[in-house]
Amino acid sequence: MPMLPRKDDWIYFSFLSVSTIDDPMLGISLVVCVSGCPRQCEGCHTPHLQNVEYGKLINTSELMCKIKYQLSLSSDLIDNIVFLGGEPLLYPLAIHSIITQLNEYRTILYTGYDYDDVPDYIKNDVDILKTGEWVEDLESNKFPASTNQEVYINNKLLTNEELNNLPINMR
Ligand code: SF4
């Protein structure tokens, strides 16, 4: 009988891509996209990713192999590793394990959870954290994508002025 994955070690993984994500001032990112999101935000840009079955269930070792392989092809280009979805914090322990193995890169996590609901171990170890749901009526046309969302660097909330002057000292 095949071994079932440990609950804290699996992730519904969708894809990896190399991108400038929302703000080119943050540089070039390796994007780790997971599937599954409990919210149904109106105007969601990635509604297919709300369904976990869009992705594939893999464990953190398999995902690290995929990330390392992609980095071996393009590590000179990459400034950041970005975790988004879907909702990366459906898999908080698995995501945290991966973040801690990538500490030579800037790590960025986008979550629909509010800051107070994000586990402390994530807040303490991710470099940049964007929190809050996407709200179509509050679209900003810049980073972050809706004005209710907050951005934290090294667990410190950025002011609007700091957001308008990215990149600031991020590490
Ligand atoms: S949190 Fe993000 S992925 Fe989830 S429904 Fe809202 S916009 Fe879509």
Boltz pocket constraint, residues with backbone or C-beta under 6 A from the ligand:
constraints:
  - pocket:
      binder: B
      contacts: [[A, 37], [A, 38], [A, 39], [A, 40], [A, 41], [A, 43], [A, 44], [A, 45], [A, 46], [A, 47], [A, 49], [A, 50], [A, 85], [A, 86], [A, 87], [A, 111], [A, 112], [A, 132], [A, 133], [A, 134]]
      max_distance: 6.0
